[in-house]
């Protein structure tokens, strides 16, 4: 590696949403507190945030463009 072009890495504490702290290395010099992680994000939990929709958007689209021939 070339000298002088890479950032320095520091050990930081990353606080997860459940309060657990994990030590990681980062070029950021301050500790991080996450608002979203694998414990509450819909990608990992499988829960959708817009479950109240139930096809309402598709129905609105169809009624809005009912006169057009696709």
N, C-alpha and C positions, 0 to 999 in steps of 0.2 A: 504494500500500500504506500501511496505517496504520503509524506509527512506534512502536517499542517493544513490539510484540506478537509479532514473528517472531524465531526463534532465530538466533544468529550461526552462520555456516558457516565451518568450518576445513578446511584441506587435510590429509588423512590418508593413510597408506599402508595398503593392503589387501593382505595376503599370501595368495595362492591356495594350493591344496593342492600344486601342483607347485613351489612356492617362488618363483614370479614375483611381483613387487610392482607394484601398480597404484596411481597417485595418484588420489584421489577427494575430493569435498567432502562433508562431513557435519556435523551439529550435535553429533555425538559428538566429544569432544576427544582421543580416544586412537586409536592404530593398531589395526587389526583383523587377526586371523589366522583365516582360514576353515577349518572342518573339513569342509565340504561345498560344492562349487561345480559348475559345469557340466562339469568334467572327470571327476567320479566319482559324480554323482547319477544314479539310474536313469531319471529322466525324460529326460535328455539323452543318456545312453549307450545306452538301450534294453535294458539288462540287468536282469532281475528278480532280487531278492534271495532270494525263496523258491522257487527252481527245484526244490528237492528235494521239494516238496509233491506234485506230479503227481496231483492229484485226490483226495488223501487226506482233505482237509477235507470235500469233497462226499460222499465215501463214509461218513465218520463221521456227517454230518448225516442222510443217508438211513437209516442203520442205527438212529440214535437215534430218529427219528420215523417208523419203518416202519409202525407201527400206526395212524397218523393218516390220515384222508382229507382231502386238500387240494382 
